[in-house]
Amino acid sequence: MKRIGIFGGSFDPVHLGHVSLAKDAMQQAGLERVIFVPARLQPFKLDKKMTSGRDRAAMLKAAIDGIPGFELSTYELDADGISYTYLTLEAIQKQMGSNTRLYFITGGDTFVKIHTWMNAKEWLGKYSYIIGTRPGYRMDVLKASIRSIESIYQTEVLHIENTQLDISSTEIRERVLRGQPISAMVPTAVERYITEHGIYGKELD
């Protein structure tokens, strides 16, 4: 059975932490591919303005260009309305077929809240999950959440030993706004795109 990783998020902007997590997930979980899916409208961020989908997709494409097995999907950007994960996974599963196992890639801080997502009870048991963490995260909380999801939904949750990079998109946007360097936080091609297109030169929120 094929094993495909699905990595969703705002990616505003994509950064080295995202790329590193995807690489670790691919290697440690034996994934054939990782598909990055930038959200059009995230349910938990409806009160926040985001950079245009076109720019976020372009930065993602620049970040993963040339990395074997990495690809971009604009499924959520092209769809109408709120970007619900269960709809995305259903669509990709249908496209891939029954011989493909989807692994949803996410961070520990997101995973502990996944049971609150739209239609969670209907889809949490249908897919597998790959969890990475950032420095300083409370592992006891994450481990308890993993045990709960595995027990209730009888599904596979892989907590990988990912490279610990303490980077956030929020910090990147703030640094650009203040005129501070971000070269250690994003791929070179992404930094170039931000500079050339004047992204984050003013407040989004």
Beta strands, then each sheet from edge to edge (+ up, - down):
strand 1: 2-9
strand 2: 33-38
strand 3: 70-72
strand 4: 100-107
strand 5: 128-132
strand 6: 157-159
sheet 1: 3+ 2+ 1+ 4+ 5+ 6+
end
